[in-house]
Amino acid sequence: MSLTRSAIEPLRFREALGHYASGITVITSHVDGEPIGFTCQSFYSVSMSPPLVSFSVKRSSYSYPRIRQAGRFAVNILSGEQVGISDQFARQGEDKWRGVEWQESPLGNPIIADSLHWLDCEIHAEHAAGDHLIVIGEVKALNPRDIAATQPLLYFKGQYCNLTARSAA
Ligand SMILES: Cc1cc2nc3c(=O)[nH]c(=O)nc-3n(C[C@H](O)[C@H](O)[C@H](O)COP(=O)(O)O)c2cc1C
């Protein structure tokens, strides 16, 4: 017996993708003295040698053209305590950095305080893909510290969750 194939309806497509649990990152950069960033779930690893990672970004993104201009970005992997940071950087506008503590990475990208981990990247390639762009970065530096006791921020079926909450449920 085969499963039936029908046209892919956007809402059902989104719902299906929601079943894939992931961490959450904020992709940041710095250009013309201004920090830039947006919340990004589509981060993944690509290659070990050379070390490559990737994310996809909406063509309508305000931040990405400026990240492209800088030619570099940091991946801030969020901890379970950073739901507010994820929400703040998912909004389009000027106030994304209000109240956010950060310092510069070796490449000059903003590293958000208390992130679980970070990777510092140079843009290696960019590919058009439907209404998104796939961006590939070559990793040039990493957080030298491992905060093993901290939980990651997770996203599943359109909601934030963390490992502790899920294992206790
Ligand atoms: C949990 C979560 C995950 C997201 N993942 C992505 C993503 O992978 N790619 C993307 O382009 N936008 C993603 N977004 C949406 C952007 O964060 C949002 O559109 C933001 O306003 C973009 O900012 P910008 O226009 O300054 O680039 C995500 C939002 C949330 C809440």
The ligand as an SDF file (V2000), in Angstrom:
LIG
                    3D

 31 33  0  0  0  0  0  0  0  0999 V2000
   11.9980   30.4150   16.6100 C   0  0  0  0  0  0  0  0  0  0  0  0
   12.2440   31.2310   15.3760 C   0  0  0  0  0  0  0  0  0  0  0  0
   13.0650   30.7410   14.3580 C   0  0  0  0  0  0  0  0  0  0  0  0
   13.3210   31.5010   13.2020 C   0  0  0  0  0  0  0  0  0  0  0  0
   14.1390   31.0010   12.2300 N   0  0  0  0  0  0  0  0  0  0  0  0
   14.3710   31.7300   11.1040 C   0  0  0  0  0  0  0  0  0  0  0  0
   15.2290   31.2300   10.0830 C   0  0  0  0  0  0  0  0  0  0  0  0
   15.7800   30.1400   10.1660 O   0  0  0  0  0  0  0  0  0  0  0  0
   15.4440   32.0180    8.9820 N   0  0  0  0  0  0  0  0  0  0  0  0
   14.8370   33.2480    8.8400 C   0  0  0  0  0  0  0  0  0  0  0  0
   15.0630   33.9180    7.8150 O   0  0  0  0  0  0  0  0  0  0  0  0
   14.0250   33.7410    9.8000 N   0  0  0  0  0  0  0  0  0  0  0  0
   13.7810   33.0240   10.9210 C   0  0  0  0  0  0  0  0  0  0  0  0
   12.9510   33.5030   11.8910 N   0  0  0  0  0  0  0  0  0  0  0  0
   12.2790   34.8000   11.6670 C   0  0  0  0  0  0  0  0  0  0  0  0
   13.2040   35.9970   11.8760 C   0  0  0  0  0  0  0  0  0  0  0  0
   13.8510   35.9530   13.1310 O   0  0  0  0  0  0  0  0  0  0  0  0
   12.3610   37.2940   11.7880 C   0  0  0  0  0  0  0  0  0  0  0  0
   11.7340   37.3360   10.5120 O   0  0  0  0  0  0  0  0  0  0  0  0
   13.1690   38.5500   11.9920 C   0  0  0  0  0  0  0  0  0  0  0  0
   12.2890   39.6520   12.0620 O   0  0  0  0  0  0  0  0  0  0  0  0
   14.1630   38.7790   10.9000 C   0  0  0  0  0  0  0  0  0  0  0  0
   14.8220   39.9840   11.2190 O   0  0  0  0  0  0  0  0  0  0  0  0
   15.4370   40.8830   10.0790 P   0  0  0  0  0  0  0  0  0  0  0  0
   14.3170   41.2590    9.1590 O   0  0  0  0  0  0  0  0  0  0  0  0
   16.0730   42.0040   10.8140 O   0  0  0  0  0  0  0  0  0  0  0  0
   16.4380   40.0260    9.3440 O   0  0  0  0  0  0  0  0  0  0  0  0
   12.7100   32.7660   13.0600 C   0  0  0  0  0  0  0  0  0  0  0  0
   11.8920   33.2690   14.0930 C   0  0  0  0  0  0  0  0  0  0  0  0
   11.6660   32.5160   15.2380 C   0  0  0  0  0  0  0  0  0  0  0  0
   10.7890   33.0700   16.3310 C   0  0  0  0  0  0  0  0  0  0  0  0
  1  2  1  0
  2  3  1  0
  2 30  2  0
  3  4  2  0
  4  5  1  0
  4 28  1  0
  5  6  2  0
  6  7  1  0
  6 13  1  0
  7  8  2  0
  7  9  1  0
  9 10  1  0
 10 11  2  0
 10 12  1  0
 12 13  2  0
 13 14  1  0
 14 15  1  0
 14 28  1  0
 15 16  1  0
 16 17  1  0
 16 18  1  0
 18 19  1  0
 18 20  1  0
 20 21  1  0
 20 22  1  0
 22 23  1  0
 23 24  1  0
 24 25  2  0
 24 26  1  0
 24 27  1  0
 28 29  2  0
 29 30  1  0
 30 31  1  0
M  END
$$$$
